């Protein structure tokens, strides 16, 4: 016990075993949906579903354990939502690459991210971002997390008339008939979000959980967020939202899953992987552009998450930020955390899943008091156990974890108070960085909006010299990325 306490520096971080364990479990429950959602998305490409299931678990567990032990920070990694959709719908379906070739791109993206981290480009990027934009990013992640919570709670519904639908399953919405199951519906700005009418039991359970968690937080009850998740899950069972008859351990065949994992593990090193990807030189430009798109989103999602959650919670202290600017090698927590994140994608690609990245849901565990890498170790253990307990894990409804995300969002939005809103030159980029992040459902797009507006204002006011060269490069890369995405 003393060895663990000393290794993770519990006393220096004002934490203890029980708090770290609760935080680790809370983080896992908040992000456990990826165990089931990731295989559902990637299997559409022809990948074996059970193989992706295990790849998701092992990539998450290994990457989370690595960042916890190496960097001593309470973050968890898993295949990123959005990146897995880009993998399936854009790279495989729209561009026509095989899933083996797409995995090879993810692997190369991981190597590129390691290079970016080792050469300190990521570190320079973080130190180049003005303080007010860092506060805006932190608040934006709060809005983003809160929005995820409201959506997962089932408190929002979206209405779109037929004329506003742009595509169904990536095809013409007017095609008659639509063949196959409907997987995606893309609509324009005519879609209208509104509150549900609260006739659904799931929404009522989520509201109960939210009120309960708020009361526990106000009363400063230790472990309030985890208690809220557990009690809300029980309430879901009592109200019939959870059906225990759906438990079927017979279908949870680990042996069969391992057989399918053999189809994805290391496939990037076979003829169907990297050799096939570069076998046709005419595709080289589109291959490079796709890898670039993967990498840019991955890098800025991670940078935004670390800035947004680390500063407000004190995980990355003033001393860490100073060391980040002046140290060489991996001497600061942020250095180590960035490297830990960058190798996650490599692990995932080898196992057989899309980009593995730091999860913003880690903030749920941080909100529960997690302050060291032992939180990540606990989360990693939970991921491993989930391979054998997936039917039970699957019983925890989104309505039970949604209140935790909403609470964390509330805590993080307080960063808005650190921005000088009376100064219009700061207010504009801060607004776009924070609000767009939530509404566009993307950390990287929110950062892009803030950066680009910051550059425009500095140019318009004749203060272009105030912008760090790294930010100029970042803005240019974002613009190139949007052009590439338009072409793709």
N, C-alpha and C positions, 0 to 999 in steps of 0.2 A: 504493500500500500504506500509506504513512504517513498519507494522508488518511483512509482507512478506520480505521486504528488509532487515530487521534486522535479521529475523530468518535464512535466507539463506546467510547472511553476504555478501551482494553485494559489499559494499565498500572495505572490506578486500580482496575480490577476483577480484577487478577491473572490475566489470561487471554491467549491468543494465537490466531493464525489457525487453526492445526491443531486446537486444542481446540474452538474455536467451530464449525468445519466438522463435526467429528465429532459434536458435540452436536446441531447442526441436522439432520444425517442421522438420528441416533438418534431424535430427536423425531418426525421424519417417519415412520420405519419403525414406531414405536410406535403412531401414530394413522392410518396409511395405510388401515387397514380401512374408515374412514368413506367413502372414495372408492367403495367397492363396496356397503357396507351402506346408506348413505343413499338411493341411487337405488332399492334393492330395497324399502325401506319406503315412500318417498314415491310410487313408481310405482303402488302399490296403490290410490292415490286417483284414478288416471287421468292423472297427470302423465307426460310422456314420459320414459322411463328415461334415454336418452342425454343429453337436455337437462338432467336433474337431475344426471347424472354430471359434465357440464362446469360446471354451476352450483355444485356442491359444490367442485370443484377451484378455480375462479376466486374464489369467496367465501372459501375458506380461504386462498388465496395472497394476495389483496388485503388481507384483514383482518390476516393474520400479518405481511405486509410493513409495513403501516401501524403496527401496534403496535411493531414492531422499530425502525423509523426514528423514530417520534414519541416513544416512551417509553424506547427503549434497554433493553428487558427481554427475556429469552429465552423468551417465551411464544408459543404457536401457537394459532390459532383455527380452528374448523371447525363445521359444523352439529352441534349437540349431540345425543348419544344420549339418549333419554328424551323430549327435546323434540320430536324428529322422530316418535317413537311417539305422543306426545300429539297432534301435528298430524294424523296419519293416523287413528288409532283412535278418538280422542275427538272432535276438532273436525270431521273430515269424516264418519267412519262413524257415530258416536253422535249428534252434534248436527245432521248433515245439511247442513253448509256445503259449498260447492264448494271445490276446491283453490285456485282463484283468490281466493276470499273468505278462505280460511285464510291465504294468503300476505299478503293485505292486513292481517290482524290482526298477523302477524309484523312487518310494516313499521311499523305504529303502535306495537307493543311496542318496536321499536328507537328510535323517536322519543321514547317515554316514558323509556326507559333513558338516552338522551342528556340529557333534561331533568333526570332524577334526578341524573345525574353533574355537570352544569353547575351545578346549584343546591346542590351539595355534600352532598346527602342520603347518597349512598354513602360519602363521606369521613367524615361524622359517625357513620355506622353503624360503620365500622371502629374509629374512636377510642373509641366507646362500649362496645365489647366488652371485658370484663375480661381481664387477662393470662392467667389460668388457663384461661378458655374459649378464648382464642386458641391456647394450647398444645394443648388438647383437640381443637380443629378441625384443627390441624396433624397430630396423631397419628391422628385419624379419617381424614384423607385418606390417610395411610400405610396404615391398615387397608383402606380402600376400594381403593387401588391394588393392594395385595398380594392382595386378594380377586379383583380383576379378573385379575391375573396367574395365580393358581391356576386360575381358571375357564377362561381362555384356553389354559392349558397342557393342559387336558383331564384334570386331576388329580382333578376332582370330578364326581360324578354324583348325580342327584336322583331319589328314588323317591316316587311318590304313588299311593295306592290310588284306585280309581275313585270311591269315596265322597267323596274330598277334592277332586275336581275341581269348580270352581265354574262355569267356562264354557269353551267351545271356540269360537274365532273370534268371541268376544263374545256367543255364543248359548247356549241350553240344552244342557248336556253330554249330556242324556239323549235328545236329538232323534235320531231314527232314520230315515234315515241322516244322517250329517254330510255336507253337500253341499260340494263344492269342496275345495281343498287346505287342510290345517290350518296356519293362520298363527300363532295364539296359543292357549296353554292356560293358564288361570288356576287356581291351586290354593290351598287355604288352608294354615294352619300345620302341617297334617299331613304336608307334604312333608319328606323326610328327606335331608339332604346326607351324603355319605360318600365316602371315597376310592375311586377305581376299582381294579380288580384288576390293573392294569398289564400287561394282555395287548395293549393297543393300542400300535402303534408310535409314534403321536403323543405319548402320555404319556411313553414312554421317551426319546424325542428331547428333550422338554421338560426332563426330569430331568437328562439329560446336559448340556443348555445351562445349566441352573441351577447345577449343580455346577461346570462350567467357569467360569462368570461369577464365582461366589463365590471360586474359587481365584485368578482374575485380580485380583479386588478385594483379597483378602487380601495378595497379593504386590505390590499397588499398581502394577499394570501400566497404563500410560497408554492410555486408550481402551478400557478393559476391557469396558464395556457394549457398545460397537459391535462389538468383536472377537467378543464372545459371540454377538451376533445373526448376524454373518456366518458364523462357524464352525457354529453350530446350523442355519442355513439349508443349508449344505453337507451337514451330517449328515442333514438331512431328505431331501436329494436322493439321497444314497448309499443310504439305507434304503428308498427308493421312496415316501416320503411326498409328494414333489414329482414330478409327472409332466410332463416337458417336452413331451410330445405335446399337452398342453392349450394350448400356445402357439399363438395364432391371430391374427396381426396383420391378417389380411384382414378380420376382424370388427370390428377397432378402427378404424372409419371416422370420422376426425375431421370430414370434410365433413358426413356424415349427422348427427353429434352437434351440429354448429353449427346445422344446419337445425332440429333439435329444440329447441336452446337458444333459438331465436327465438320458440318458442311460450311460453316461461316468462319470458324477459327483458322486464321492464317491464309484464307483464300486469296488475299491481296498479293501473296508471294507466288501464287500459281500462275499458269498461263492465262487464266481468265481474269487475273487481276492487273497488276502494273504493266506486264508485257502487252496485254491486250489494249490497255488504256493508251499507250504510246505507240501501238502498232501501226496506226493510220496517222501519218504526219499531217494530213489535211485537217484533222480535228484538233491539232495542237493549240491554235488560238483559243478555241472555245473551252478546251480543257484548262488552260491557264486562267482564263477569265472566271471559270467556275470555281477553281481552287481559291482565287482571289476573293470571290464573293463569300465563300465559306469562311475564310480566315478573317476577313474584316468584321463580319458579324460576331464571330466567336471572340475576337480580341476585345471589341468595345463592350460586348455584353459583360465580360469578366471585369474589365476596368471599371465599368459603371457600378457593378455589384460591390466590388471592394471599396470604392470611394463612398458609395451610398450607405453601406452598412458599417464599414470599419471605423469611419471618423466619428459618427454619432454615438456609437456604442463604446468607443475607446479601445477597440481591439487593436487598431493601429494608432498608437499614441503620437504625440508631438515629437517624441524622441525617434520613433520609427520613421516618421515622415522626414525628419532631419537626416537620419541615417540613409534613407532612400536617395537623398540628393547627393550625399558626400561619400557613401561607402562604395567599395568595389567588391565583386563577387556576390555571394548570397549571405550578406550579413544582417540585413533587416528582415523583419517579418514579411513586409510587402514583397521584397525580392523573392523570398522563399515561396510565398503564396502564389505569386505569378508563375514561377517555375512549376510548382505543383499542379497548377491548372493546365499549363501548356502540355504536360506529358499525358494528361488525362485523355486527350483526343487520340493519342498514339495507342494507348491501352485499348480504347474502345474500337478503333479500326481493326486492330489485330484480332480482337475477340469477335467482331462482326456487328458493329452498330455505328450509327452516325455520330457526329461530333459530341464528345463528352465535355461538359463545361460546368463552371461553378453555378449552382442554383440559387436564384434569388430567394427561394423558399427557406434557405439557410437562415434567413432573418427571423423565421419563427422560432428556431432554437436559440438564436441570439437574444430574441425578445424574452425567452424563457430563462435567460441567465447564462447561457453558454458563452465561455470566454476563452477556452483553450482547445487544443487539438484533441483532447480526450472526448469532447463532444463529437468530433468527427469519427473517432474510433468507435464510439457507441453506435453512431449511425451506420458505419460500415458493417458492424456486426449484425445490426438489424437487417441490412440488405442481404447478407449471407443467409440468415435464418429465413428470410422471406422466400428463398428458393424451395424450402420445405413446407412453409406455412402460407403459401400464396392464397389458398381459399379463405383463410382467416383474415389475412391482411386485406383482402378484397372486400371484406364486410364493412370496413370503416368507410362510411360514406363521405363524399365531398362536403356535405353539409356540416360534418363534424369538425373538419379541419379549416373550413372557410372562416369561421369567427377568429381563429388565430391569425390568419393572414390580414383580416380587416384591422385587428388590434395593432399588429405590427405596422401596418400602413399608417395608422393614426399617429403612432410614436415617431415615425420617420418624417412625416409631413411637417413636423415642428421645425425642420431645417429652413423652411420658408422665412422664418423670423430673422434669419441671419443675412437676408438679402435686402439691400437698400432699394425698395420698390419706388421710392421717390426719384431715384436716378434712372431716367428713362433708358439710358444707354446700357445699364445693367438689367433693367426690368425686362426688356424685350427678349434677349437671349435666354434669360432665366425662365421666363414664361414658356418659351418654346421648348427648352430642354426638359422642363418638369411636366408640363401638361401634355405635350405631344407623346412623351414616353408612355403615359397611361393610355391615351386615346388611340395611339397607333399600335399599342400592345407590343412594344419593342423597346428594349433599353438602348440598343444601338441606334435606332431611328430617332429616338429622343435626343441622344447625344449629338447626332448629326444635325438635327434642327437647331440646337443651341449653338453648336460650333459655327454653322453657316451664317446664322443671323448675327453672331458676334463678329464674324469677318466682314459682313456687309456694313454693319454700323461703324466699325473701325475705319473702313475704306471711306465711307461717306463723311466721317468727321476728320479725315486726314491724320488718323492715328494708327495707320497700318503698321508702323514700326513697333507698336506696343505688343503685337501678336508674336508669340514664340514661333520660330520656324517649324517646329514639330506640329503646331496647330494648323499652319498653312498646309503642310503636307497632308494632315488628317482631313482637312476640308476638301482638298483636291481628290483624295482617295474616295471620300464619300460621294462626291459628285460623279467620279468615274464609275463607282459602283452602281449608282442609280442609272447611269447611261447603259452599263452592261446589263443590268436587270431588265431594262426596257428592250434591249436587243434580244435577250434570251426569251 
